[in-house]
Amino acid sequence: VHVETWQATYAGLLPDSMLVSMSDVRQSAWWSQLLADPGEARGVFVADDEEMGVVGFGSCGPVRDRPEGLDGRELKVGEVYTLYVEPDFQNRGLGRRLLDALFRQLMADRCDTVVLWMLAQNPTRFFYEGLGGEPVGERVDTLAGVNVDEIAYGWRHLRVPLVRRRLAAEE
């Protein structure tokens, strides 16, 4: 799932050489290590299909790079590290349910604000905006030797469920 979603989502945004060189074997080893010793990751959640197995996943923990839009505020900030759903299973509510599970984990860790960093040109940013995420920071990162612009989306007041956030935005 990790390799397929990266290759589908980041085609044209990241170097082809990087995307082509990704392998299920390496990503499986990375996930095995993360699950055996999660380090900072406080929550790892998966979406499972009876026939296909894992079709989505997400992970979260303490914020690693606090966006400038949150500086100076007395907030306990958590971060969504990963959230991916296999392309054939998108638009079925799995991403929203995974994000909700990640938010609930971060709330249990006493976070009142959550951030998620992503490529600024990633079209899935509209998914996060539709769920109440607001831009709170920018940075430049280097992936496969290429500088890429990233944007942080933030959510405050985590006590409001994502379903209610979406309905309120549509009213």
C-alpha positions as a printed Julia matrix, in Angstrom:
171×3 Matrix{Float64}:
   0.0     0.0     0.0
   2.81    2.42    0.92
   4.61    2.02   -2.42
   1.43    2.07   -4.53
   0.06    5.2    -2.89
   3.36    7.06   -3.15
   3.72    6.16   -6.82
   0.14    7.2    -7.6
   0.05   10.35   -5.45
   3.51   11.76   -6.12
   3.88   11.03   -9.85
   4.99   14.31  -11.4
   5.69   15.82   -7.97
   8.76   13.77   -7.01
  11.56   12.42   -9.22
  10.52    9.36  -11.23
  13.79    7.67  -10.23
  12.79    7.86   -6.58
   9.3     6.49   -7.15
  10.47    3.67   -9.43
  13.16    2.62   -6.94
  10.65    2.15   -4.12
  10.07   -1.48   -3.25
   7.54   -3.41   -1.21
  10.39   -5.34    0.41
  12.11   -2.19    1.73
   8.86   -0.62    2.88
   7.82   -3.87    4.6
  11.15   -3.92    6.43
  10.68   -0.28    7.46
   7.16   -0.97    8.77
   8.31   -4.12   10.6
  10.98   -2.07   12.36
   8.52    0.73   13.19
   5.99   -1.69   14.64
   8.64   -3.54   16.65
  10.09   -0.31   18.06
   7.68    2.57   17.42
   9.9     5.23   19.0
   7.93    8.46   18.8
   4.97    6.95   16.92
   2.12    6.68   19.42
  -0.49    5.28   17.12
  -0.5     3.14   13.99
  -3.86    2.28   12.45
  -4.77    0.2     9.39
  -7.8    -0.21    7.15
  -8.23   -3.85    6.24
 -10.23   -5.47    3.44
 -11.21   -9.12    3.83
  -9.93  -10.04    0.36
  -7.14   -7.51   -0.24
  -5.65   -7.24    3.26
  -4.3    -3.85    4.31
  -5.64   -1.11    2.02
  -4.81    1.95    4.11
  -2.79    3.06    7.1
  -1.89    6.03    9.22
   0.51    6.87   12.04
   0.82    9.7    14.55
   2.77   10.96   17.55
   4.34   14.1    19.01
   4.99   16.94   16.58
   8.44   16.69   15.0
   8.6    20.11   13.32
   6.26   22.67   14.86
   4.97   25.03   12.14
   5.63   28.75   12.58
   1.87   29.39   12.57
   1.69   27.69   15.98
   4.72   29.33   17.61
   4.2    31.18   20.85
   0.96   29.43   21.67
   0.45   27.25   24.71
  -0.67   24.2    22.8
   0.16   20.53   23.03
   0.69   19.65   19.38
   0.56   16.19   17.85
   1.38   15.2    14.29
  -0.11   12.85   11.73
   3.02   11.29   10.24
   1.39    9.16    7.54
  -2.06    8.67    6.05
  -2.39    6.63    2.87
  -5.25    4.71    1.27
  -4.74    2.48   -1.77
  -6.09    4.29   -4.86
  -8.77    1.65   -5.59
 -10.15    2.13   -2.07
 -10.21    5.93   -1.98
 -13.47    7.91   -1.82
 -15.06    5.3     0.46
 -14.56    7.09    3.78
 -11.49    5.09    4.81
  -9.18    8.1     4.9
 -11.6    10.06    7.06
 -12.02    7.13    9.46
  -8.26    6.63    9.69
  -7.74   10.34   10.33
 -10.44   10.26   12.99
  -8.68    7.32   14.71
  -5.38    9.22   14.6
  -7.02   12.32   16.09
  -8.58   10.21   18.85
  -5.16    8.72   19.67
  -3.62   12.19   19.84
  -6.49   13.41   22.03
  -5.81   10.46   24.36
  -2.2    11.71   24.44
  -3.65   15.08   25.59
  -2.96   16.96   22.35
  -5.31   19.83   21.59
  -3.89   20.62   18.15
  -2.74   18.4    15.28
  -0.56   19.15   12.26
   0.12   17.2     9.11
   2.96   18.08    6.71
   2.52   17.33    3.01
   3.81   18.36   -0.4
   2.27   21.73   -1.23
   1.26   20.51   -4.71
  -0.35   17.3    -3.43
  -3.97   17.28   -4.65
  -5.11   15.46   -1.5
  -4.73   18.76    0.35
  -8.35   19.41   -0.62
  -9.34   16.32    1.41
  -7.74   17.87    4.5
  -9.23   21.29    3.81
 -12.66   19.66    3.51
 -12.17   18.22    6.99
 -11.35   21.58    8.54
  -7.56   21.61    8.15
  -6.1    25.1     7.81
  -2.63   26.04    6.51
  -0.39   26.82    9.51
   3.13   26.62    8.07
   5.45   26.1     5.13
   8.92   24.65    4.67
  11.28   23.35    2.01
  12.44   19.74    2.33
  14.82   17.69    0.21
  13.65   14.36   -1.2
  15.89   12.34   -3.52
  18.12   15.39   -3.94
  15.26   17.65   -5.02
  13.91   20.58   -3.01
  10.16   20.33   -2.52
   7.74   22.81   -0.98
   5.69   21.45    1.9
   2.69   22.87    3.71
   1.41   22.08    7.19
  -2.3    21.74    7.81
  -3.51   22.21   11.35
  -6.61   21.36   13.35
  -7.49   22.93   16.67
 -10.26   21.98   19.07
  -9.94   18.24   18.53
 -13.0    17.52   20.61
 -15.21   18.2    17.56
 -15.51   14.95   15.55
 -14.53   14.97   11.88
 -18.04   14.03   10.78
 -19.49   17.14   12.44
 -16.67   19.29   11.02
 -17.49   18.17    7.49
 -21.23   18.74    7.9
 -20.62   22.21    9.33
 -18.38   23.1     6.38
 -21.09   22.03    3.91
 -23.88   24.09    5.56
